[in-house]
Amino acid sequence: MLGAGFDPATVERGLALGADVIAVDGGSTDSGPYYLGAGEAKTADAAVRRDLRILLSAAHRASIPLIVGSCGTSGTDSGVDWVSGIVREICAEDALDLPIAEIYSEQRAEDLVPLLRAGRIQPLEPRTALDAATLTGCSHIVGMMGHEPIALALEAGAQVVLAGRATDTALAAAVPLMRGMPPGPTWHAAKIVECGGQCTTDPRAGGVLARIDEGGFTVEPLDPNAACTPNSVAAHMLYETVNPFTMREPAGTLQVADARYTAVDARTVRVEGSRFEFAQQHTIKLEGAALTGYGTMSFVGIRDPHVLASVDEWASLLRKILADRVHSVLGLAEDAWDADLRLYGHNAILDELETATAPPREVGVMLLVSASTQELATAISKIANPLLLHLPLPDMAYLPSFAFAFSPAHIERGPGYAFVLNHVVEVDDPVELFRIRIDNDLPEATGA
């Protein structure tokens, strides 16, 4: 991912091996809904700037395109503008003559509501009902583009394409498809390389190079200390897919059940037998995040062996007493606020799915209070403060003391968001939901 860092030597090796395009993802939904909801980037400006300077120089020297997708983490319009601003500053500073195109993927709720009423927005599994209020309640909505808007920008003369939300695979698939490569090997290769070193024996290896031809593709790592094996390449179809034999794109479905993975040498794998089935209806996935409230967090450490021997009972007691006190002090019913209590070192990750374990040596207790306003969330957190510091079990004859991690004991986390859209919208034209802006000296693109 752009901003995550990589060894510049791997980029130089890619150029030496004859790369025709550099493709890099700029974001993901992996880090949760906040970045889409707030329209903020997860990555640091300095880190993105460092990576872009290396990639822009490489694209300029090799006269090949650089494609960045899901700019600014979630692909919002502000994310595209942020990355574009960095790119243009670097080009000016380093005297790089690179025609630039921005592709915007944000959607207006008022434009989607008529499509919803016309039955052109359908839910994905698990199926959930969608109404106009959910759309209008989103702080940001993006559509996930396929390769078509990217190809349109390249055809218009852009050498650097900065795209909003896009499928990871579309970034690598655009140029091969433009050059007439078959869709089966192209989409399969794009899936294998989309996470770089994940398809190698060393997931830290950085970039990989795919060569696509009429019969299939080969893939090799750009780090000479890593290798691609049939197992490491085939295994990547297990990554972020519901079915390891299929993967849905806006234009159709990749089918790899008949794919064959063969070692060419100790570092390179050849893949054949992939095919792509075009869908009767082109669809664009919608991602939307809505404000859910405001959060305040407290964190305390427990080492008292008596409490730790019955820590689940202690947690239940804390929840009950806190609810009673919030009701008596603030007059709030339990459905007017929320408290997420996690016991790190005990069951914070799996909760009730955790298998039985011996009493832990120590437990970190995180209490995250959510409410309609920041002030209310903090007030509830302060009510919880003495409970987190001294709450005894009913059978204890002494008052325990626990250790707050910081002072003040609470941290205001600001607004919280939730993903509320898991739907696709049916479109007549693959680029109709996206807006393409290109440098003034380039021909006019025909995107919406």
VENQUIMO-V927218 format. One record per residue. N is the residue number from 0. PHI is phi in radians with two decimals (NA if undefined). Layout:
# VENQUIMO-V927218
N;PHI
N;PHI
This chain:
# VENQUIMO-V927218
0;NA
1;-1.00
2;1.68
3;-1.51
4;1.58
5;-2.84
6;-1.38
7;-0.99
8;-1.11
9;-1.20
10;-1.17
11;-1.08
12;-1.14
13;-1.08
14;-1.15
15;-1.12
16;-1.47
17;1.61
18;-0.98
19;-1.72
20;-2.80
21;-1.90
22;-2.15
23;-2.50
24;-1.49
25;-1.86
26;-3.05
27;-3.07
28;-1.64
29;-1.01
30;-1.56
31;1.63
32;-1.41
33;-1.02
34;-1.18
35;-1.28
36;-1.07
37;-1.54
38;1.17
39;-2.00
40;-1.59
41;-1.38
42;-1.53
43;-1.41
44;-0.97
45;-1.10
46;-1.22
47;-1.14
48;-1.10
49;-1.08
50;-1.12
51;-1.12
52;-1.06
53;-1.15
54;-1.26
55;-1.13
56;-1.08
57;-1.13
58;-1.09
59;-1.17
60;-1.18
61;-1.60
62;0.96
63;-2.19
64;-1.27
65;-2.04
66;-2.06
67;-2.07
68;-2.01
69;0.90
70;-1.03
71;1.24
72;1.46
73;-1.90
74;1.39
75;-1.22
76;-1.05
77;-1.15
78;-1.17
79;-1.11
80;-1.12
81;-1.11
82;-1.14
83;-1.07
84;-1.07
85;-1.13
86;-1.03
87;-1.19
88;-1.14
89;-1.12
90;-1.06
91;-1.21
92;-1.17
93;-1.78
94;0.97
95;-1.80
96;-1.64
97;-2.26
98;-1.06
99;-2.06
100;-2.22
101;-1.90
102;-2.09
103;-1.75
104;-2.08
105;-1.19
106;-2.07
107;-1.57
108;-1.02
109;-1.15
110;-1.46
111;-1.48
112;-1.01
113;-1.07
114;-1.18
115;-1.10
116;-1.17
117;-1.48
118;1.35
119;-1.71
120;-2.00
121;-2.11
122;-1.39
123;-1.66
124;-1.27
125;-1.24
126;-1.16
127;-2.31
128;-1.18
129;-2.25
130;-2.23
131;-1.09
132;-1.12
133;-1.14
134;-1.10
135;-1.24
136;-1.45
137;-1.33
138;-1.34
139;-2.57
140;-2.26
141;-2.18
142;-1.80
143;-1.61
144;-1.37
145;-1.57
146;-1.39
147;-1.08
148;-1.10
149;-1.14
150;-1.08
151;-1.08
152;-1.16
153;-1.16
154;-1.11
155;-1.36
156;1.95
157;-1.21
158;-1.86
159;-2.03
160;-2.00
161;-1.98
162;-1.81
163;-1.21
164;-1.08
165;-2.53
166;-1.12
167;-0.99
168;-1.29
169;-1.06
170;-1.13
171;-1.46
172;-1.46
173;-1.02
174;-1.17
175;-1.00
176;-1.16
177;-1.07
178;-1.59
179;1.55
180;-1.22
181;-1.14
182;-1.18
183;-1.06
184;-1.06
185;-1.14
186;-1.18
187;-1.18
188;-1.06
189;-1.10
190;-1.16
191;-1.14
192;-1.59
193;-1.14
194;-2.00
195;0.99
196;-1.14
197;-1.04
198;-1.61
199;-2.00
200;-1.33
201;-2.36
202;-1.11
203;-1.57
204;-1.23
205;1.57
206;-1.32
207;-2.34
208;-2.05
209;-1.96
210;-2.00
211;-1.88
212;-2.42
213;-1.14
214;-1.80
215;2.87
216;-2.70
217;-2.07
218;-2.46
219;-2.54
220;-1.33
221;-1.54
222;-1.56
223;-1.14
224;-1.61
225;-1.96
226;-2.52
227;-1.71
228;-2.15
229;-0.93
230;-1.18
231;-1.16
232;-1.32
233;-1.09
234;-1.12
235;-1.20
236;-1.30
237;-1.46
238;-1.52
239;0.99
240;-2.27
241;-1.27
242;-2.21
243;-1.20
244;-1.85
245;-2.44
246;-2.61
247;-1.57
248;-2.04
249;-0.94
250;-1.58
251;2.88
252;-2.24
253;-1.38
254;-2.06
255;-2.19
256;-1.04
257;-1.72
258;-1.21
259;-2.08
260;-2.00
261;-2.24
262;-1.29
263;-1.40
264;-2.65
265;-1.22
266;-2.18
267;-2.17
268;-2.16
269;-1.83
270;-2.18
271;-2.39
272;1.69
273;-1.38
274;-2.50
275;-2.19
276;-1.81
277;-1.25
278;-1.39
279;-1.20
280;-2.19
281;-1.30
282;-2.28
283;-2.09
284;-1.27
285;-1.83
286;-2.14
287;-2.44
288;-2.20
289;-2.18
290;-1.17
291;-1.92
292;2.53
293;-2.26
294;-2.10
295;-2.34
296;-2.02
297;-2.20
298;-2.48
299;-2.40
300;-1.86
301;-2.06
302;-2.17
303;-1.06
304;-1.12
305;-1.20
306;-1.13
307;-1.16
308;-1.20
309;-2.36
310;-1.17
311;-1.15
312;-1.09
313;-1.08
314;-1.13
315;-1.12
316;-1.12
317;-1.08
318;-1.03
319;-1.16
320;-1.13
321;-1.09
322;-1.08
323;-1.12
324;-1.25
325;-1.11
326;-1.18
327;-1.30
328;-1.50
329;-1.84
330;1.23
331;-1.75
332;-1.30
333;-1.12
334;-1.41
335;-1.65
336;-2.74
337;-2.55
338;-2.32
339;-1.77
340;-1.85
341;-2.15
342;-1.89
343;-1.34
344;1.75
345;-2.16
346;-2.64
347;-1.12
348;-1.51
349;-1.76
350;0.96
351;-1.22
352;-1.41
353;-1.12
354;-1.33
355;-1.07
356;-2.32
357;-1.18
358;-0.97
359;-1.27
360;-1.27
361;-2.66
362;-2.37
363;-1.72
364;-1.84
365;-1.87
366;-1.98
367;-1.95
368;-1.67
369;-2.14
370;-2.63
371;-1.26
372;-2.34
373;-1.14
374;-1.08
375;-1.20
376;-1.07
377;-1.22
378;-1.07
379;-1.17
380;-1.07
381;-1.22
382;-1.14
383;-1.32
384;-0.96
385;-1.14
386;-1.22
387;-1.21
388;-1.56
389;-2.44
390;-1.14
391;-1.62
392;-1.31
393;-1.00
394;-1.62
395;-1.61
396;-1.66
397;-2.34
398;-1.71
399;-1.28
400;-2.19
401;-1.92
402;-1.96
403;-1.19
404;-1.39
405;-2.74
406;-2.30
407;-1.13
408;-1.32
409;-2.09
410;-2.22
411;-1.39
412;-1.64
413;1.41
414;-1.20
415;-2.03
416;-2.31
417;-2.34
418;-1.21
419;-2.14
420;-2.07
421;-2.48
422;-2.37
423;-2.15
424;-1.97
425;-1.39
426;-2.22
427;-1.54
428;-2.27
429;-1.03
430;-1.90
431;-1.19
432;-1.56
433;-2.06
434;-1.99
435;-1.93
436;-2.08
437;-2.18
438;-0.95
439;-1.04
440;-1.57
441;-1.72
442;-1.07
443;-1.29
444;-1.38
445;-1.81
446;-1.16
447;-1.11
